[in-house]
């Protein structure tokens, strides 16, 4: 979906999100959070979404030219890699969205991109997203395309092939995937930033409905995903306390 908003485009950074009210009135009552997938020109914001429930089903019926209340850009995005540094993007399902925006923003010559899907029918074509020169290693849970298995198996094999002291990993996807990414990177001392997918009520930190427990030694016991994130260093979260149910 494309949203015309020069105000959002001028401020948006990879990893940030918007809160969208999918239709007027109180049904549904709450806005829905969506990662900013890309910007085009000086006024177009792209949102990548999948119909999974009531709110997104309503969104799929919105016609071109309709006006929508949108709040954003919100949250803290990715810390961009230093020039010349190796970096690797790992996406799971619709978690691809903020990584597309990141890939459009940075120098891709030292980039490796991995994306996991449940099936080949869900694969998002990068050319349609404006990334025609990027090769993506694909994994599917049912084996219908690319590697048969989770995308974290591709990551594991990549990390086992050598030293990656200058590597930074960026990941977004279901909690189960991100927990495995954290397991593969933290103990190796690899810098890793994860973007969390979670339900949000306000997007501003007021309701405290998206609190997550932090790892021992952090400055506070809980972070608000909408305000402190959605992007966090992998080592800063208590993964054992997080739900690992795919969203």
C-alpha positions in Angstrom: 0.0 0.0 0.0 1.2 3.5 -0.9 0.5 6.4 1.4 1.1 10.0 0.3 2.6 12.0 3.1 5.6 14.3 2.5 5.8 14.9 6.3 6.4 11.2 7.1 8.8 10.8 4.1 11.0 13.7 5.2 11.4 12.2 8.7 11.3 8.4 8.1 14.4 6.3 8.9 14.8 2.5 8.4 13.3 0.5 11.2 10.7 3.1 12.2 6.9 2.4 11.9 3.6 4.1 11.5 0.2 3.6 13.3 -2.7 3.4 10.9 -6.4 3.7 11.7 -7.8 1.4 9.1 -11.3 3.0 9.0 -13.3 5.8 10.8 -15.2 5.1 14.0 -14.5 2.7 16.9 -14.5 -0.6 15.1 -11.7 -1.5 15.3 -10.9 0.9 18.1 -7.1 0.7 18.0 -4.6 1.7 15.2 -2.4 -1.0 13.7 1.4 -0.7 13.6 3.2 -1.3 10.3 6.9 -1.0 9.5 7.8 1.5 6.9 8.8 -0.6 3.9 10.2 2.1 1.7 9.8 5.7 0.6 9.7 6.9 -3.0 10.2 10.5 -4.1 9.4 13.1 -1.6 5.9 12.1 -0.6 5.2 8.3 -0.9 5.4 5.9 2.0 5.2 2.1 1.2 3.6 -0.4 3.6 4.0 -4.1 3.2 1.4 -6.1 4.9 -0.3 -9.5 5.0 -4.0 -10.1 5.6 -4.0 -12.1 8.9 -6.9 -10.6 10.9 -9.8 -8.2 11.0 -7.8 -5.0 10.7 -5.7 -6.0 7.8 -8.8 -7.5 6.1 -10.4 -4.0 6.3 -7.1 -2.5 5.0 -7.2 -4.7 1.9 -10.5 -3.1 0.9 -9.3 0.5 1.0 -9.4 2.1 -2.4 -6.9 4.6 -4.0 -7.6 8.2 -3.1 -9.1 7.5 0.3 -7.8 9.5 3.3 -6.4 7.5 6.3 -5.4 8.8 9.8 -1.7 7.8 10.1 0.6 8.6 13.0 4.4 8.5 12.4 7.2 8.0 11.9 7.5 6.4 15.3 10.1 4.5 17.3 13.9 4.1 17.1 15.2 2.6 13.9 18.4 0.8 12.9 21.8 2.1 13.6 23.4 2.2 10.1 26.6 0.3 9.5 29.9 2.1 9.1 31.2 2.4 5.5 33.1 -0.6 4.4 31.7 -2.9 7.1 30.2 -6.3 6.2 26.5 -6.6 7.1 23.9 -9.3 6.8 20.1 -8.9 6.7 17.9 -11.8 7.9 14.1 -11.5 7.4 11.3 -13.8 8.4 8.0 -13.5 6.6 6.5 -10.0 6.7 9.6 -9.0 8.8 11.1 -8.3 5.4 9.5 -4.8 5.4 11.9 -2.8 7.5 14.9 -4.6 5.9 13.8 -3.5 2.5 13.9 0.1 3.6 17.3 -0.5 5.2 18.7 -2.1 2.0 17.5 0.9 0.0 19.3 3.3 2.3 22.8 1.8 2.6 25.6 0.8 0.3 24.8 -2.8 -0.7 28.2 -3.9 -2.0 29.1 -5.6 1.3 25.6 -6.9 2.0 24.2 -10.4 2.3 20.4 -10.8 2.3 18.5 -13.9 3.6 14.7 -14.3 3.7 12.6 -17.0 5.1 9.0 -17.9 4.2 6.5 -20.6 5.0 6.0 -21.4 1.3 7.1 -20.2 -2.2 3.7 -18.6 -2.7 4.6 -16.0 0.0 7.9 -14.8 -1.6 8.1 -11.1 -2.2 9.9 -10.2 -5.4 12.7 -7.7 -4.7 12.3 -6.1 -8.1 8.8 -5.0 -7.2 10.3 -3.3 -4.1 12.9 -1.4 -6.1 15.8 -3.7 -5.3 16.5 -5.2 -8.7 20.3 -5.6 -8.1 20.1 -7.5 -4.9 20.4 -11.3 -4.6 18.5 -12.9 -1.8 19.1 -16.4 -0.3 15.6 -17.9 0.2 14.5 -20.5 2.7 11.0 -22.0 2.9 9.5 -24.1 5.7 7.8 -26.5 3.2 10.8 -26.8 0.9 9.0 -25.3 -2.2 11.8 -22.8 -2.9 15.4 -22.4 -1.9 16.7 -24.0 1.3 14.2 -26.4 2.9 14.0 -25.2 6.5 14.1 -22.0 8.6 16.2 -19.1 7.4 18.2 -19.3 10.6 19.8 -22.5 9.2 21.2 -20.4 6.3 22.5 -17.9 8.9 24.1 -20.7 10.9 25.9 -22.1 7.9 27.1 -18.7 6.9 28.5 -17.9 10.3 30.2 -21.3 10.5 32.2 -20.6 7.4 34.7 -18.2 8.9 35.4 -15.2 11.2 33.0 -12.3 11.2 34.5 -9.8 13.5 33.5 -6.9 11.3 30.0 -8.2 10.7 26.8 -6.5 11.7 23.5 -8.5 11.5 20.1 -6.9 11.1 17.0 -9.1 11.6 13.3 -8.8 11.7 10.7 -11.6 12.0 8.7 -13.7 14.5 10.1 -14.0 18.0 11.1 -17.6 17.6 13.3 -16.6 14.6 14.8 -13.6 16.4 15.6 -15.7 19.5 17.5 -18.1 17.4 19.4 -15.2 15.6 20.3 -13.9 19.1 21.6 -17.3 20.1 23.8 -17.5 17.0 25.3 -14.0 17.4 25.6 -13.0 21.0 27.9 -15.8 22.1 30.1 -15.2 19.0 30.4 -11.5 19.9 28.7 -10.4 16.6 26.9 -7.1 16.6 23.2 -7.8 15.9 20.2 -5.5 15.8 16.7 -7.0 15.9 13.4 -5.3 15.0 10.5 -6.7 17.1 7.1 -7.5 15.7 4.5 -7.0 18.4 1.0 -5.8 19.0 0.8 -2.1 20.1 -2.1 -0.1 21.4 -0.9 3.5 21.3 2.6 3.5 19.6 3.7 6.3 21.9 4.7 4.5 25.2 1.7 5.8 27.1 -0.3 2.5 27.5 2.8 0.4 28.4 1.2 -2.5 26.6 4.3 -3.6 24.7 6.7 -3.9 27.6 9.5 -6.5 27.2 12.0 -7.7 29.8 15.6 -6.6 29.4 18.7 -8.6 29.9 20.6 -8.3 33.2 22.8 -5.3 33.4 20.6 -3.0 31.2 19.7 0.5 32.5 16.1 -0.4 33.2 14.2 -3.7 33.8 11.7 -3.3 30.9 11.7 -1.6 27.5 8.7 -0.3 25.6 8.9 -1.7 22.1 7.2 1.3 20.6 9.3 3.9 22.4 12.6 2.3 23.1 12.5 0.2 19.9 11.3 -1.5 17.8 15.0 -2.0 17.1 17.2 -3.3 19.9 20.7 -4.8 20.2 20.1 -8.5 20.5 22.2 -8.7 23.7 20.0 -6.2 25.5 16.8 -8.4 25.7 15.9 -11.3 28.0 15.0 -13.8 25.3 13.9 -16.5 27.8 11.1 -14.3 29.0 9.8 -13.4 25.5 7.0 -15.3 23.8 8.3 -17.4 20.9 5.0 -17.7 19.2 5.1 -16.5 15.6 2.9 -13.4 15.0 
